[in-house]
């Protein structure tokens, strides 16, 4: 067909989620090929209008099932995936249950995460066989190709992904082995995912940070000089390192306006600070009330993201330790809210929030 030179893709309306999409017949699927990347979008009865500078083949009335998509073996350098997001923190999910080695390299993952030349994501997550009695193993490669210990929003997406490919219905819980240890997500009846994130680590050398402990072995409201400015910081590990700040030293500590921060400028200076030998995630926090916090995050290896689950957990721990908040809080992130609770009974952090499927597709790697 003839295509106008406009370079616009419009899909309306998009389904809000992909529940059971793999087990039911779809009335239409469109395959868009641009150079070396192929994307397949589940559209249901939605209409697709495409204007582009190159030819586009639209295939309709194709029946999709697990056997024809996710269960289909990759051949000729083609990777099948499902795109998920947790409050805008987006990931490429790969069914890797048949192998303990990731299907793609860290370099390939970085290329896939590129938002101009790849699929676009904050990271690639692999669902792998469990070890040491766990149901599954989760590994993740960041958008820069580095491998973090784990990811809070990614765990929720992982849980929903497993529910889809295992065809699990209703409330379900399973165990996941991660680089940060055992993580236990539970899919709620309303589709939200509640995750037992474990016990926060406060010992400075285990975060890790070179800042000396000022409250026993913990770093709480300590001074950190960044580019000539002194910040008050609290350091927490949720299996990955976090530096949490509510403001500058001697400044409007209670009145930090996170929306006014130049995050791309200040974030990398925290991430690569010499006091953090493994680099760090950084949370900038505004206190709205004792049960309502607002944050922006600069993630190690991913930069500014719309949400960070482990970061939301870490900042509630920091807020409690600094006497700023209660143990149960709503945390507003750029992508939406998370419910975080640091239970006194077992010292565990519990995170509850959404995870949504966006589309599934195949990419040349």
C-alpha positions as CSV (number, residue, x, y, z in Angstrom):
1,X,0.0,0.0,0.0
2,X,1.1,3.6,-0.4
3,X,2.3,5.4,2.7
4,X,2.4,9.1,3.2
5,X,5.7,10.7,4.4
6,X,4.6,11.7,7.9
7,X,6.3,9.4,10.4
8,X,3.4,9.0,12.8
9,X,1.9,5.9,14.5
10,X,-1.5,6.2,16.2
11,X,-3.2,3.5,18.1
12,X,-6.6,4.1,19.7
13,X,-7.7,2.9,22.0
14,X,-4.9,0.8,23.6
15,X,-6.0,-1.9,26.0
16,X,-4.9,-0.9,29.6
17,X,-3.3,-4.3,30.2
18,X,-2.6,-7.7,28.7
19,X,-4.3,-10.1,31.1
20,X,-4.9,-13.5,29.5
21,X,-3.9,-12.1,26.1
22,X,-1.8,-15.2,25.5
23,X,-4.7,-17.6,26.0
24,X,-7.3,-15.9,23.9
25,X,-7.6,-15.3,20.2
26,X,-7.0,-11.7,19.2
27,X,-9.0,-10.2,16.3
28,X,-6.0,-8.4,14.9
29,X,-2.2,-8.1,15.3
30,X,0.0,-5.7,13.4
31,X,3.6,-6.3,12.6
32,X,5.7,-3.2,12.0
33,X,9.2,-3.7,10.6
34,X,11.6,-0.8,10.7
35,X,15.2,-1.7,9.9
36,X,16.4,-4.4,12.2
37,X,13.6,-4.3,14.8
38,X,10.2,-5.9,14.5
39,X,7.4,-5.0,17.0
40,X,4.1,-6.8,17.3
41,X,1.3,-4.9,19.1
42,X,-1.8,-6.5,20.5
43,X,-4.6,-4.2,19.5
44,X,-7.8,-6.2,19.9
45,X,-10.5,-4.4,17.9
46,X,-8.6,-1.1,17.9
47,X,-7.9,0.6,14.6
48,X,-4.3,1.2,13.5
49,X,-3.4,4.3,11.4
50,X,0.1,4.4,10.1
51,X,2.0,7.1,8.2
52,X,5.7,6.6,7.7
53,X,8.4,7.3,5.2
54,X,8.9,3.6,4.5
55,X,6.6,0.8,3.6
56,X,4.8,-1.0,6.4
57,X,3.2,-4.5,6.2
58,X,0.1,-4.8,8.3
59,X,-1.0,-8.4,9.0
60,X,-4.5,-8.9,10.3
61,X,-6.7,-11.7,11.7
62,X,-3.7,-13.6,12.9
63,X,-4.3,-16.0,15.8
64,X,-1.8,-15.7,18.6
65,X,-1.2,-18.3,21.3
66,X,1.7,-19.2,23.6
67,X,2.8,-21.9,21.2
68,X,3.1,-19.4,18.4
69,X,4.8,-16.7,20.4
70,X,6.5,-17.0,23.8
71,X,6.8,-20.8,23.5
72,X,8.3,-20.5,20.0
73,X,12.0,-21.0,20.0
74,X,14.2,-18.1,19.0
75,X,15.8,-18.7,15.6
76,X,18.1,-16.6,13.4
77,X,18.9,-14.1,16.2
78,X,15.3,-13.3,17.0
79,X,14.4,-12.6,20.7
80,X,10.8,-12.8,21.8
81,X,9.8,-10.6,24.7
82,X,7.0,-8.9,26.6
83,X,7.2,-5.2,27.5
84,X,6.0,-4.3,31.1
85,X,6.1,-1.2,33.2
86,X,5.7,-0.5,36.9
87,X,4.6,3.1,37.3
88,X,6.5,4.0,34.1
89,X,9.7,2.1,35.1
90,X,9.7,-0.1,32.0
91,X,11.3,-3.4,31.3
92,X,11.8,-6.0,28.5
93,X,10.8,-9.4,30.0
94,X,12.3,-12.5,28.6
95,X,11.2,-16.1,29.2
96,X,14.5,-17.7,30.1
97,X,13.2,-20.7,32.1
98,X,15.0,-23.2,30.0
99,X,18.5,-22.0,30.8
100,X,20.5,-20.5,33.7
101,X,22.4,-18.3,31.2
102,X,20.7,-15.1,29.8
103,X,19.6,-15.4,26.2
104,X,21.4,-12.2,25.3
105,X,24.6,-10.4,26.4
106,X,24.8,-7.3,28.5
107,X,25.9,-5.4,25.3
108,X,22.9,-6.6,23.4
109,X,20.6,-5.7,26.3
110,X,22.0,-2.1,26.3
111,X,21.2,-1.9,22.6
112,X,17.6,-3.2,23.1
113,X,17.0,-0.6,25.8
114,X,18.0,2.3,23.5
115,X,14.9,4.3,23.0
116,X,15.9,5.5,19.5
117,X,17.6,2.4,18.0
118,X,16.1,-0.4,20.0
119,X,12.9,-1.4,21.8
120,X,13.4,1.1,24.6
121,X,13.4,0.2,28.3
122,X,15.1,0.9,31.6
123,X,16.3,-2.7,31.7
124,X,16.0,-6.3,30.4
125,X,14.7,-8.9,32.9
126,X,15.2,-12.7,32.6
127,X,12.9,-15.2,34.2
128,X,15.2,-18.2,34.9
129,X,15.1,-21.5,36.7
130,X,15.1,-21.3,40.5
131,X,18.0,-22.3,42.7
132,X,18.3,-23.4,46.3
133,X,14.7,-24.4,46.4
134,X,13.3,-21.2,45.0
135,X,10.6,-21.2,42.3
136,X,12.5,-18.8,39.9
137,X,15.6,-16.8,39.5
138,X,15.5,-13.1,38.3
139,X,18.4,-11.4,36.6
140,X,18.4,-7.9,35.2
141,X,20.6,-5.9,32.9
142,X,20.3,-2.1,33.1
143,X,20.0,0.1,30.1
144,X,23.8,0.8,30.3
145,X,24.5,-3.0,30.3
146,X,25.4,-3.2,34.0
147,X,23.8,-5.8,36.2
148,X,22.3,-4.7,39.5
149,X,21.5,-7.0,42.4
150,X,17.7,-6.6,41.9
151,X,15.0,-4.1,41.1
152,X,11.8,-3.4,43.1
153,X,9.6,-2.3,40.2
154,X,11.1,-5.1,38.1
155,X,10.1,-7.7,40.7
156,X,6.5,-6.7,40.4
157,X,6.7,-6.9,36.6
158,X,8.4,-10.2,36.9
159,X,5.6,-11.5,39.1
160,X,2.9,-10.5,36.6
161,X,5.0,-12.0,33.7
162,X,5.2,-15.3,35.5
163,X,1.5,-15.3,36.1
164,X,0.9,-14.8,32.4
165,X,3.2,-17.4,31.1
166,X,2.2,-19.9,33.8
167,X,-1.5,-19.0,33.3
168,X,-1.9,-18.4,37.0
169,X,-5.3,-16.9,38.1
170,X,-6.2,-14.9,41.2
171,X,-4.0,-14.5,44.3
172,X,-0.6,-16.2,43.9
173,X,2.7,-16.1,45.6
174,X,6.1,-17.5,44.7
175,X,9.8,-17.3,45.7
176,X,12.4,-15.6,43.6
177,X,16.2,-15.8,43.9
178,X,17.9,-12.5,43.2
179,X,21.4,-11.0,43.6
180,X,19.9,-9.3,46.7
181,X,18.7,-12.6,48.2
182,X,15.2,-14.1,48.5
183,X,12.3,-12.0,47.3
184,X,8.7,-13.1,47.8
185,X,6.0,-11.3,45.6
186,X,2.3,-11.9,46.1
187,X,-0.2,-11.0,43.4
188,X,-3.3,-9.6,45.0
189,X,-6.9,-10.1,44.0
190,X,-7.0,-6.6,42.5
191,X,-4.0,-7.3,40.3
192,X,-1.6,-5.2,42.5
193,X,1.6,-6.9,43.6
194,X,2.8,-6.9,47.2
195,X,6.4,-7.8,47.7
196,X,8.3,-8.7,50.8
197,X,11.5,-6.8,50.2
198,X,13.3,-8.2,53.2
199,X,15.3,-6.5,55.9
200,X,17.0,-3.2,55.2
201,X,20.8,-3.1,55.6
202,X,22.2,-0.1,57.5
203,X,25.8,-1.1,58.3
204,X,28.0,1.3,56.3
205,X,30.4,-1.3,54.8
206,X,27.5,-3.5,53.7
207,X,25.6,-0.7,51.9
208,X,28.4,-0.1,50.8
209,X,29.6,3.4,51.5
210,X,32.9,4.8,52.7
211,X,31.1,7.3,54.8
212,X,31.9,6.5,58.5
213,X,29.0,5.3,60.7
214,X,27.7,8.1,62.9
215,X,24.9,6.1,64.6
216,X,26.6,2.9,65.6
217,X,27.7,1.4,62.2
218,X,24.9,3.2,60.3
219,X,25.1,6.4,58.3
220,X,22.1,8.5,59.3
221,X,21.9,12.3,58.5
222,X,25.6,12.4,57.7
223,X,27.3,15.1,55.7
224,X,28.2,14.4,52.1
225,X,29.8,17.1,50.0
226,X,28.8,17.0,46.4
227,X,30.3,19.5,44.0
228,X,31.0,21.9,46.8
229,X,27.5,21.6,48.4
230,X,27.0,19.8,51.7
231,X,24.0,17.4,51.8
232,X,22.5,15.5,54.7
233,X,22.3,11.8,53.6
234,X,21.2,8.5,55.1
235,X,22.6,5.3,53.5
236,X,20.4,2.2,53.1
237,X,20.8,-1.0,51.2
238,X,17.8,-2.9,50.0
239,X,20.1,-5.5,48.4
240,X,21.3,-2.6,46.3
241,X,22.8,0.7,47.5
242,X,20.8,3.9,48.2
243,X,21.7,7.4,49.3
244,X,18.6,9.2,50.6
245,X,18.6,13.0,51.1
246,X,15.9,15.3,52.4
247,X,18.0,18.5,51.7
248,X,21.3,20.3,52.0
249,X,23.1,20.9,55.3
250,X,22.0,24.2,56.9
251,X,19.4,24.7,54.1
252,X,15.7,24.3,54.0
253,X,15.9,20.7,55.2
254,X,12.2,20.2,55.6
255,X,11.3,22.1,52.5
256,X,13.2,20.4,49.7
257,X,11.2,20.9,46.5
258,X,12.1,17.9,44.3
259,X,10.4,19.2,41.2
260,X,12.9,22.1,41.2
261,X,16.0,19.8,41.1
262,X,18.1,19.6,38.0
263,X,18.3,15.8,38.3
264,X,20.4,15.1,35.1
265,X,23.1,17.5,36.5
266,X,23.1,16.5,40.2
267,X,22.2,12.8,39.9
268,X,25.4,11.5,38.2
269,X,27.5,13.4,40.8
270,X,25.9,11.3,43.6
271,X,26.0,8.1,41.6
272,X,29.7,8.3,40.9
273,X,30.8,9.9,44.2
274,X,34.0,8.4,45.7
275,X,32.1,7.6,48.9
276,X,30.2,4.9,47.0
277,X,32.6,2.2,45.8
278,X,29.8,0.3,44.0
279,X,28.1,3.5,42.8
280,X,24.7,4.3,44.3
281,X,21.0,5.0,43.6
282,X,20.0,8.4,45.0
283,X,16.6,9.5,46.3
284,X,15.7,13.2,46.7
285,X,12.7,13.4,49.1
286,X,10.1,16.0,49.9
287,X,8.0,15.4,53.1
288,X,4.4,16.2,52.5
289,X,3.2,14.7,55.8
290,X,4.3,11.9,58.2
291,X,2.5,9.4,56.0
292,X,3.0,11.0,52.6
293,X,6.4,11.4,50.9
294,X,7.4,12.5,47.4
295,X,10.6,11.5,45.6
296,X,12.6,11.7,42.5
297,X,15.3,9.2,41.8
298,X,18.6,8.9,39.9
299,X,19.1,5.2,39.4
300,X,22.6,3.6,39.2
301,X,23.0,2.4,35.6
302,X,19.7,3.8,34.4
303,X,19.6,7.5,35.2
304,X,16.4,9.4,35.9
305,X,13.5,7.0,35.9
306,X,9.8,7.4,36.6
307,X,9.9,5.0,39.6
308,X,12.2,2.9,41.8
309,X,10.7,0.4,44.1
310,X,13.8,-0.3,46.2
311,X,14.4,3.5,46.4
312,X,10.8,4.0,47.7
313,X,11.6,1.4,50.4
314,X,14.9,2.9,51.3
315,X,13.5,6.4,51.7
316,X,10.8,5.2,54.1
317,X,13.5,3.6,56.2
318,X,15.5,6.8,56.1
319,X,12.5,8.9,56.9
320,X,11.7,6.8,59.9
321,X,15.3,6.8,61.2
322,X,15.5,10.6,60.8
323,X,12.1,11.0,62.6
324,X,10.4,12.5,59.6
325,X,7.7,9.8,58.9
326,X,5.7,6.9,60.2
327,X,6.4,3.3,59.2
328,X,3.6,3.1,56.7
329,X,3.6,5.7,53.9
330,X,2.4,6.5,50.5
331,X,5.4,7.4,48.3
332,X,4.7,9.6,45.2
333,X,7.0,8.9,42.3
334,X,6.9,10.6,38.9
335,X,5.1,7.6,37.5
336,X,2.6,7.2,40.4
337,X,2.3,6.1,44.0
338,X,3.6,3.1,45.9
339,X,2.5,1.9,49.3
340,X,5.4,1.1,51.6
341,X,5.4,-0.3,55.1
342,X,8.4,-1.1,57.4
343,X,6.9,-3.5,59.9
344,X,8.3,-3.4,63.4
345,X,7.3,-7.0,64.1
346,X,9.6,-8.6,61.6
347,X,11.8,-5.6,60.5
348,X,10.8,-6.4,56.8
349,X,9.8,-3.8,54.2
350,X,6.7,-4.5,52.2
351,X,6.0,-2.7,48.9
352,X,2.6,-2.7,47.1
353,X,2.0,-1.3,43.6
354,X,1.0,-2.1,40.0
355,X,2.7,-3.8,37.1
356,X,1.2,-3.6,33.6
357,X,1.9,-5.4,30.3
358,X,2.3,-2.9,27.4
359,X,3.0,-5.0,24.3
360,X,4.8,-8.2,23.2
361,X,7.1,-8.5,20.3
362,X,10.2,-9.9,18.6
363,X,13.5,-8.1,18.0
364,X,16.6,-9.0,16.0
365,X,19.7,-9.2,18.3
